[in-house]
Amino acid sequence: MPTKPFVVEKAKDFPQLGRFAIRDMGQTVAAGMCIDVEKKEM
């Protein structure tokens, strides 16, 4: 779970911003493609 908010777009709407990789301590721990966005208030 990310500790800070980040920006991501649906791959269908904006392919260049729809893919992501999450790194921790120099290692990739997750990678994927955004298929839907759900907004939540913090």
Contacts in CASP RR format, 6 or more apart in sequence:
PFRMAT RR
TARGET T0000
AUTHOR 0000-0000-0000
METHOD contacts of the structure
MODEL  1
MPTKPFVVEKAKDFPQLGRFAIRDMGQTVAAGMCIDVEKKEM
2 22 0 8 1.000
5 42 0 8 1.000
6 20 0 8 1.000
7 17 0 8 1.000
8 17 0 8 1.000
8 18 0 8 1.000
8 20 0 8 1.000
8 34 0 8 1.000
8 37 0 8 1.000
9 17 0 8 1.000
9 18 0 8 1.000
9 34 0 8 1.000
9 37 0 8 1.000
10 18 0 8 1.000
10 34 0 8 1.000
10 35 0 8 1.000
10 36 0 8 1.000
10 37 0 8 1.000
11 18 0 8 1.000
11 19 0 8 1.000
11 33 0 8 1.000
11 34 0 8 1.000
11 35 0 8 1.000
12 35 0 8 1.000
18 33 0 8 1.000
18 34 0 8 1.000
19 31 0 8 1.000
19 32 0 8 1.000
19 33 0 8 1.000
19 34 0 8 1.000
20 30 0 8 1.000
20 31 0 8 1.000
20 32 0 8 1.000
20 33 0 8 1.000
20 34 0 8 1.000
21 28 0 8 1.000
21 30 0 8 1.000
21 31 0 8 1.000
21 32 0 8 1.000
22 28 0 8 1.000
22 29 0 8 1.000
22 30 0 8 1.000
22 31 0 8 1.000
23 29 0 8 1.000
END
